[in-house]
Amino acid sequence: MSSISIIGTGNMARTIGARAIAGGNTVEVMGRDQSKAADLAKALGDGATTGEWGTAPAGDIVIVALLYNGVVPAVARYADALAGKVIVDISNPFNSTFDGLAHREETSIAQEVAKAAPAGASVVKAFNTVFRHVLEKGRPDVFLAGDNAQAKARVEAFVESLGLRPLDVGGLNMAHWLEGAGVVTVGLANHGLGHVDFALGITELPA
């Protein structure tokens, strides 16, 4: 099992934390508001702990569960405290109308995180194509992207501990397209399906 630190105290932090503990992982919660972090750790139970904002996370895998515009600043704030860690970016940089990306270049929040992260840290994009309640109640596929094979293997093992299927889409440059897939999920929710009780996945033909 994995040792996980979650930076953030919102709904995705709560959902991933709960599934992580159910899967036998250890969980540390870190947030700017120490009382919210402590409350979330208490709600998660089963030995979940609270870390101090900005200090070295206890977990080998650090999940940054913040709104997209707070992810890079948080990584920069932690700086060398993240050395040697696997940083997982789960954010979706939607524009104001939720029909495109907030950044106009062919980049991604994960790629910008990699620029801000210290030497020895590895960045993986994951979980951004799954609505929170589907992650909580369902068994969606989890797409991930990253440049470091060992880091991706560790995240894949963590995803499997949640009872989910990890699917590697390639290098960290593919995070841009995963963020685009996040936009597609919103388009489907607003148009083709008209609800949010679904997740993107892969259907394989029988051999």
Secondary structure as the mmCIF struct_conf table of DSSP 4:
data_model
#
loop_
_struct_conf.conf_type_id
_struct_conf.id
_struct_conf.beg_label_comp_id
_struct_conf.beg_label_asym_id
_struct_conf.beg_label_seq_id
_struct_conf.end_label_comp_id
_struct_conf.end_label_asym_id
_struct_conf.end_label_seq_id
STRN STRN1 SER A 3 ILE A 7
BEND BEND1 GLY A 10 GLY A 10
HELX_RH_AL_P HELX_RH_AL_P1 ASN A 11 ALA A 22
TURN_TY1_P TURN_TY1_P1 GLY A 23 GLY A 24
STRN STRN2 THR A 26 MET A 30
BEND BEND2 ARG A 32 ASP A 33
HELX_RH_AL_P HELX_RH_AL_P2 GLN A 34 LEU A 44
TURN_TY1_P TURN_TY1_P2 ASP A 46 GLY A 47
STRN STRN3 THR A 49 THR A 50
HELX_LH_PP_P HELX_LH_PP_P1 GLY A 51 GLU A 52
TURN_TY1_P TURN_TY1_P3 TRP A 53 GLY A 54
BEND BEND3 THR A 55 THR A 55
HELX_LH_PP_P HELX_LH_PP_P2 ALA A 56 PRO A 57
BEND BEND4 ALA A 58 ASP A 60
STRN STRN4 ILE A 61 VAL A 64
BEND BEND5 LEU A 66 LEU A 66
HELX_RH_AL_P HELX_RH_AL_P3 TYR A 68 TYR A 78
HELX_RH_3T_P HELX_RH_3T_P1 ALA A 79 LEU A 82
TURN_TY1_P TURN_TY1_P4 ALA A 83 GLY A 84
STRN STRN5 VAL A 86 ASP A 89
STRN STRN6 PHE A 94 PHE A 94
TURN_TY1_P TURN_TY1_P5 SER A 96 THR A 97
BEND BEND6 PHE A 98 GLY A 100
STRN STRN7 LEU A 101 LEU A 101
BEND BEND7 ALA A 102 ALA A 102
BEND BEND8 GLU A 105 GLU A 106
HELX_RH_AL_P HELX_RH_AL_P4 ILE A 109 ALA A 116
BEND BEND9 ALA A 117 ALA A 117
HELX_LH_PP_P HELX_LH_PP_P3 PRO A 118 PRO A 118
TURN_TY1_P TURN_TY1_P6 ALA A 119 GLY A 120
STRN STRN8 SER A 122 ALA A 126
BEND BEND10 PHE A 127 PHE A 127
TURN_TY1_P TURN_TY1_P7 ASN A 128 THR A 129
STRN STRN9 VAL A 130 VAL A 130
HELX_RH_AL_P HELX_RH_AL_P5 ARG A 132 LYS A 137
BEND BEND11 GLY A 138 GLY A 138
STRN STRN10 ASP A 141 GLY A 146
BEND BEND12 ASP A 147 ASP A 147
HELX_RH_AL_P HELX_RH_AL_P6 ALA A 149 SER A 161
TURN_TY1_P TURN_TY1_P8 LEU A 162 GLY A 163
STRN STRN11 ARG A 165 GLY A 170
BEND BEND13 GLY A 171 GLY A 171
HELX_RH_3T_P HELX_RH_3T_P2 LEU A 172 MET A 174
HELX_RH_AL_P HELX_RH_AL_P7 ALA A 175 GLY A 187
HELX_RH_PI_P HELX_RH_PI_P1 LEU A 188 GLY A 192
BEND BEND14 LEU A 193 VAL A 196
STRN STRN12 ALA A 199 ALA A 199
HELX_LH_PP_P HELX_LH_PP_P4 GLU A 204 PRO A 206
#
